[in-house]
Amino acid sequence: MIDFTGSHILSVNQLDRDAIATIFSTANTMLPYAQRRKRTKVLDGAILGNMFFEASTRTRVSFGSAFNLLGGFVRETTGISSSALSKGESLFDTARVLSSYADVIAMRHPDSGSVAEFAQGSLVPVINGGDGSNEHPTQALLDLYTIEKELAANVQSIDNMHIAMVGDLKFGRTVHSLSKLLAQYKNITFSLISPKELAMPDGIISIIENAGHRVIITDVLEGSLNADILYLTRIQEERFPSPEEANKYRGQFRLNQQIYTQHCKSNTVIMHPLPRDSREEANELDVDMNLNPNLAIFRQVENGVLIRMALFALTLGVADQVQQHESEVNWFSHK
């Protein structure tokens, strides 16, 4: 198992089942702080460099909130144009400079492999917040954590489940990383539902099949029938050469309550990494699903804070000290 303290978290390939279990058990201990029932200052004085060189809302704010909830401070850089990268500075030099100001860095960048390149120059642990169409390990972990919790509520486990992944599986880094993690479990059926042009990369399919899992490839939503988890993705417009190219596929897979009732089990869990594209021409996940108790998209968001808190505590070596630095919350909280 990975020695978390001082380590970069760049890829799900670093994580075996024991490491995943450690992250999840640590995330469980973070619940009272994330829910504002308790506060902790275990990272009082520590600084997170939140380096987001590609547009982000949930991931960037989630990383920052997670660090704040552990008592630390956050400094942010957003967009390449506002950084020295726009002046020709290398990722190595940028990393060496910015890491001298921080104790840990969370980074997102539009180019595949860029976060690993950045980490080579960093003096502190770097956590990958998404590198192009390559990987998004913390999203995969929060998705897996959500799947485990949602299935447990239905007295099921990840082993032997059926997951349907729908939408842009070619550029969707969330499904790439999640598939790699799921490959470590047993006897899973993967229904991969997408236009042929946006199919899951062969390399990811090989990982799944070589691990002994069943793969069903189709371009119709009916392939989600009897799935335990229905994981939808949006069309990754930013990965296409033009909006017009992306528009060819927008709106091909839509889920509303009628379709859900027709093609899904009564307890099929609905997931999405967000943002969901609610524009009329896409409407991939209809608002009429908002009151469906099996819609887990906002529980995913909450779980993301827990997972990122856990990763900060583990990489900075304080996971066993959190309670020692806790106190009561003295403000009103609706949590």
Secondary structure as GFF3:
##gff-version 3
##sequence-region A 1 335
A	DSSP	three_ten_helix	12	14	.	.	.	ID=ss1
A	DSSP	alpha_helix	17	29	.	.	.	ID=ss2
A	DSSP	alpha_helix	31	34	.	.	.	ID=ss3
A	DSSP	beta_strand	38	40	.	.	.	ID=ss4
A	DSSP	beta_strand	47	52	.	.	.	ID=ss5
A	DSSP	alpha_helix	58	69	.	.	.	ID=ss6
A	DSSP	beta_strand	73	78	.	.	.	ID=ss7
A	DSSP	three_ten_helix	80	82	.	.	.	ID=ss8
A	DSSP	three_ten_helix	84	87	.	.	.	ID=ss9
A	DSSP	alpha_helix	91	99	.	.	.	ID=ss10
A	DSSP	beta_strand	104	109	.	.	.	ID=ss11
A	DSSP	alpha_helix	114	120	.	.	.	ID=ss12
A	DSSP	beta_strand	126	131	.	.	.	ID=ss13
A	DSSP	alpha_helix	137	153	.	.	.	ID=ss14
A	DSSP	beta_strand	162	166	.	.	.	ID=ss15
A	DSSP	alpha_helix	173	182	.	.	.	ID=ss16
A	DSSP	beta_strand	189	193	.	.	.	ID=ss17
A	DSSP	three_ten_helix	196	198	.	.	.	ID=ss18
A	DSSP	alpha_helix	202	210	.	.	.	ID=ss19
A	DSSP	beta_strand	214	218	.	.	.	ID=ss20
A	DSSP	three_ten_helix	221	224	.	.	.	ID=ss21
A	DSSP	beta_strand	229	232	.	.	.	ID=ss22
A	DSSP	three_ten_helix	237	239	.	.	.	ID=ss23
A	DSSP	alpha_helix	243	247	.	.	.	ID=ss24
A	DSSP	alpha_helix	257	263	.	.	.	ID=ss25
A	DSSP	beta_strand	269	271	.	.	.	ID=ss26
A	DSSP	three_ten_helix	287	289	.	.	.	ID=ss27
A	DSSP	alpha_helix	297	315	.	.	.	ID=ss28
A	DSSP	three_ten_helix	323	325	.	.	.	ID=ss29
A	DSSP	beta_strand	326	328	.	.	.	ID=ss30
###
